[in-house]
């Protein structure tokens, strides 16, 4: 009986931690727009980079990778808007502006 209570306690703690972590993660806007619709938006815009989602704190852009040129093109485009490339975390690119 003591074993079952211990196992249930551990499972409850793991579940609570999972829910907390899941809740803190920012949802990518493709949950609101289908990936095919986002690609259509990029193709129809005749631009190399297209914004596909916005929140108060973040903007999401879509570009074709094209053997690494997409990332360079994206960094150049954002730097034209006054941002400075800071670092890369996974697939995310982080920029700074005015100590933000």
ChimeraX commands (.cxc) that place a marker at each C-alpha (Angstrom):
marker #1 position 0.00,0.00,0.00 radius 0.5
marker #1 position 2.85,2.37,0.88 radius 0.5
marker #1 position 4.42,1.66,-2.51 radius 0.5
marker #1 position 1.24,2.57,-4.38 radius 0.5
marker #1 position 0.93,5.86,-2.49 radius 0.5
marker #1 position 4.58,6.68,-3.26 radius 0.5
marker #1 position 4.16,5.89,-6.96 radius 0.5
marker #1 position 0.94,7.93,-7.15 radius 0.5
marker #1 position 2.68,10.82,-5.39 radius 0.5
marker #1 position 5.55,10.75,-7.87 radius 0.5
marker #1 position 3.13,10.60,-10.81 radius 0.5
marker #1 position 1.18,13.57,-9.48 radius 0.5
marker #1 position 4.36,15.63,-9.05 radius 0.5
marker #1 position 5.52,14.75,-12.58 radius 0.5
marker #1 position 2.10,15.64,-13.99 radius 0.5
marker #1 position 2.07,19.00,-12.19 radius 0.5
marker #1 position 5.59,19.82,-13.41 radius 0.5
marker #1 position 4.62,18.84,-16.96 radius 0.5
marker #1 position 1.56,21.10,-16.87 radius 0.5
marker #1 position 3.58,24.03,-15.50 radius 0.5
marker #1 position 6.25,23.68,-18.19 radius 0.5
marker #1 position 3.65,23.22,-20.92 radius 0.5
marker #1 position 1.74,26.30,-19.77 radius 0.5
marker #1 position 4.89,28.46,-19.84 radius 0.5
marker #1 position 5.83,27.57,-23.40 radius 0.5
marker #1 position 4.79,30.14,-25.96 radius 0.5
marker #1 position 2.58,28.66,-28.64 radius 0.5
marker #1 position 3.83,29.07,-32.18 radius 0.5
marker #1 position 1.17,30.75,-34.31 radius 0.5
marker #1 position 0.96,27.82,-36.69 radius 0.5
marker #1 position -1.52,26.42,-34.19 radius 0.5
marker #1 position -3.81,29.18,-35.47 radius 0.5
marker #1 position -2.72,29.00,-39.11 radius 0.5
marker #1 position -2.07,25.83,-41.07 radius 0.5
marker #1 position 1.50,25.40,-42.24 radius 0.5
marker #1 position 0.23,25.10,-45.83 radius 0.5
marker #1 position -1.61,28.43,-45.46 radius 0.5
marker #1 position 1.56,30.05,-44.06 radius 0.5
marker #1 position 3.55,28.75,-47.05 radius 0.5
marker #1 position 0.83,30.03,-49.42 radius 0.5
marker #1 position 1.06,33.43,-47.72 radius 0.5
marker #1 position 4.84,33.47,-48.32 radius 0.5
marker #1 position 4.51,32.37,-51.94 radius 0.5
marker #1 position 1.72,34.85,-52.78 radius 0.5
marker #1 position 3.53,37.78,-51.15 radius 0.5
marker #1 position 6.45,37.62,-53.61 radius 0.5
marker #1 position 8.67,38.51,-50.64 radius 0.5
marker #1 position 11.62,36.52,-49.39 radius 0.5
marker #1 position 10.37,36.87,-45.78 radius 0.5
marker #1 position 6.77,37.01,-44.54 radius 0.5
marker #1 position 5.39,37.58,-41.05 radius 0.5
marker #1 position 3.06,34.71,-40.09 radius 0.5
marker #1 position 2.21,35.57,-36.49 radius 0.5
marker #1 position 2.39,38.34,-33.91 radius 0.5
marker #1 position 1.90,38.64,-30.17 radius 0.5
marker #1 position 2.61,41.51,-27.77 radius 0.5
marker #1 position 6.20,40.36,-27.27 radius 0.5
marker #1 position 7.06,38.29,-30.34 radius 0.5
marker #1 position 6.76,38.24,-34.11 radius 0.5
marker #1 position 7.13,35.06,-36.16 radius 0.5
marker #1 position 8.48,35.12,-39.70 radius 0.5
marker #1 position 8.66,32.52,-42.44 radius 0.5
marker #1 position 11.36,32.27,-45.09 radius 0.5
marker #1 position 12.73,29.54,-47.31 radius 0.5
marker #1 position 15.99,28.12,-45.99 radius 0.5
marker #1 position 17.66,27.74,-49.40 radius 0.5
marker #1 position 20.93,26.16,-48.24 radius 0.5
marker #1 position 21.43,28.63,-45.37 radius 0.5
marker #1 position 20.66,31.76,-47.37 radius 0.5
marker #1 position 17.27,32.04,-45.69 radius 0.5
marker #1 position 18.82,32.51,-42.27 radius 0.5
marker #1 position 21.28,35.12,-43.54 radius 0.5
marker #1 position 18.48,36.90,-45.40 radius 0.5
marker #1 position 16.30,36.87,-42.29 radius 0.5
marker #1 position 19.05,38.31,-40.07 radius 0.5
marker #1 position 19.74,41.06,-42.63 radius 0.5
marker #1 position 16.03,41.93,-42.87 radius 0.5
marker #1 position 15.56,42.20,-39.10 radius 0.5
marker #1 position 18.76,44.23,-38.74 radius 0.5
marker #1 position 17.34,46.68,-41.32 radius 0.5
marker #1 position 14.51,47.27,-38.83 radius 0.5
marker #1 position 17.02,48.43,-36.20 radius 0.5
marker #1 position 17.57,45.15,-34.35 radius 0.5
marker #1 position 21.00,43.63,-33.66 radius 0.5
marker #1 position 21.49,39.87,-33.98 radius 0.5
marker #1 position 22.43,38.51,-30.54 radius 0.5
marker #1 position 22.44,34.72,-30.61 radius 0.5
marker #1 position 20.76,31.54,-31.77 radius 0.5
marker #1 position 18.94,29.14,-29.45 radius 0.5
marker #1 position 17.96,26.03,-31.33 radius 0.5
marker #1 position 15.99,27.18,-34.36 radius 0.5
marker #1 position 15.25,30.55,-32.71 radius 0.5
marker #1 position 17.22,33.67,-33.52 radius 0.5
marker #1 position 17.45,36.29,-30.79 radius 0.5
marker #1 position 17.85,40.01,-31.47 radius 0.5
marker #1 position 18.40,43.06,-29.26 radius 0.5
marker #1 position 17.35,46.67,-29.55 radius 0.5
marker #1 position 17.61,49.45,-26.99 radius 0.5
marker #1 position 18.57,47.06,-24.18 radius 0.5
marker #1 position 15.55,44.81,-24.84 radius 0.5
marker link #1:1,2 radius 0.2
marker link #1:2,3 radius 0.2
marker link #1:3,4 radius 0.2
marker link #1:4,5 radius 0.2
marker link #1:5,6 radius 0.2
marker link #1:6,7 radius 0.2
marker link #1:7,8 radius 0.2
marker link #1:8,9 radius 0.2
marker link #1:9,10 radius 0.2
marker link #1:10,11 radius 0.2
marker link #1:11,12 radius 0.2
marker link #1:12,13 radius 0.2
marker link #1:13,14 radius 0.2
marker link #1:14,15 radius 0.2
marker link #1:15,16 radius 0.2
marker link #1:16,17 radius 0.2
marker link #1:17,18 radius 0.2
marker link #1:18,19 radius 0.2
marker link #1:19,20 radius 0.2
marker link #1:20,21 radius 0.2
marker link #1:21,22 radius 0.2
marker link #1:22,23 radius 0.2
marker link #1:23,24 radius 0.2
marker link #1:24,25 radius 0.2
marker link #1:25,26 radius 0.2
marker link #1:26,27 radius 0.2
marker link #1:27,28 radius 0.2
marker link #1:28,29 radius 0.2
marker link #1:29,30 radius 0.2
marker link #1:30,31 radius 0.2
marker link #1:31,32 radius 0.2
marker link #1:32,33 radius 0.2
marker link #1:33,34 radius 0.2
marker link #1:34,35 radius 0.2
marker link #1:35,36 radius 0.2
marker link #1:36,37 radius 0.2
marker link #1:37,38 radius 0.2
marker link #1:38,39 radius 0.2
marker link #1:39,40 radius 0.2
marker link #1:40,41 radius 0.2
marker link #1:41,42 radius 0.2
marker link #1:42,43 radius 0.2
marker link #1:43,44 radius 0.2
marker link #1:44,45 radius 0.2
marker link #1:45,46 radius 0.2
marker link #1:46,47 radius 0.2
marker link #1:47,48 radius 0.2
marker link #1:48,49 radius 0.2
marker link #1:49,50 radius 0.2
marker link #1:50,51 radius 0.2
marker link #1:51,52 radius 0.2
marker link #1:52,53 radius 0.2
marker link #1:53,54 radius 0.2
marker link #1:54,55 radius 0.2
marker link #1:55,56 radius 0.2
marker link #1:56,57 radius 0.2
marker link #1:57,58 radius 0.2
marker link #1:58,59 radius 0.2
marker link #1:59,60 radius 0.2
marker link #1:60,61 radius 0.2
marker link #1:61,62 radius 0.2
marker link #1:62,63 radius 0.2
marker link #1:63,64 radius 0.2
marker link #1:64,65 radius 0.2
marker link #1:65,66 radius 0.2
marker link #1:66,67 radius 0.2
marker link #1:67,68 radius 0.2
marker link #1:68,69 radius 0.2
marker link #1:69,70 radius 0.2
marker link #1:70,71 radius 0.2
marker link #1:71,72 radius 0.2
marker link #1:72,73 radius 0.2
marker link #1:73,74 radius 0.2
marker link #1:74,75 radius 0.2
marker link #1:75,76 radius 0.2
marker link #1:76,77 radius 0.2
marker link #1:77,78 radius 0.2
marker link #1:78,79 radius 0.2
marker link #1:79,80 radius 0.2
marker link #1:80,81 radius 0.2
marker link #1:81,82 radius 0.2
marker link #1:82,83 radius 0.2
marker link #1:83,84 radius 0.2
marker link #1:84,85 radius 0.2
marker link #1:85,86 radius 0.2
marker link #1:86,87 radius 0.2
marker link #1:87,88 radius 0.2
marker link #1:88,89 radius 0.2
marker link #1:89,90 radius 0.2
marker link #1:90,91 radius 0.2
marker link #1:91,92 radius 0.2
marker link #1:92,93 radius 0.2
marker link #1:93,94 radius 0.2
marker link #1:94,95 radius 0.2
marker link #1:95,96 radius 0.2
marker link #1:96,97 radius 0.2
marker link #1:97,98 radius 0.2
marker link #1:98,99 radius 0.2
marker link #1:99,100 radius 0.2
view
